[in-house]
Amino acid sequence: MLSDTARKLLMIMRHCSVHHGYMPTLEVLETKSGRTPEKIRVGLQELNEDNYILLEFGKPPEIAVVVEGWERTECRSTSVTWGLDGGHIDYWTDY
């Protein structure tokens, strides 16, 4: 699970690359995320270690490549099914 800073940076980087056609600079990441340069570097390192982005250590973020644009969902539950199979809809129909 990504930290809040890493998740926010991933969203910003994906948005810039897909919608604007460029990767954001450190200054743009500062402005859009509201984080300090040190926290941004830590977040970028986390994204790189978890293989969400490809970025060599010490290189500027604008040469990064986004490998996965969304956080992985390995821990989320999918057991909520009421109403989808026709069961438990009394709440909505009997009032």
Buried (B, 14 or more C-beta within 10 A) or exposed (E): EBEEBBBBBBBBBBBBBEEEEEBBEBEBBBEBBEBEEEBBBBBBBBBBEBEBBEBEEEEEBBEBEBEEBEBEEEEEEEEEEEEEEEEEEEEEEEE
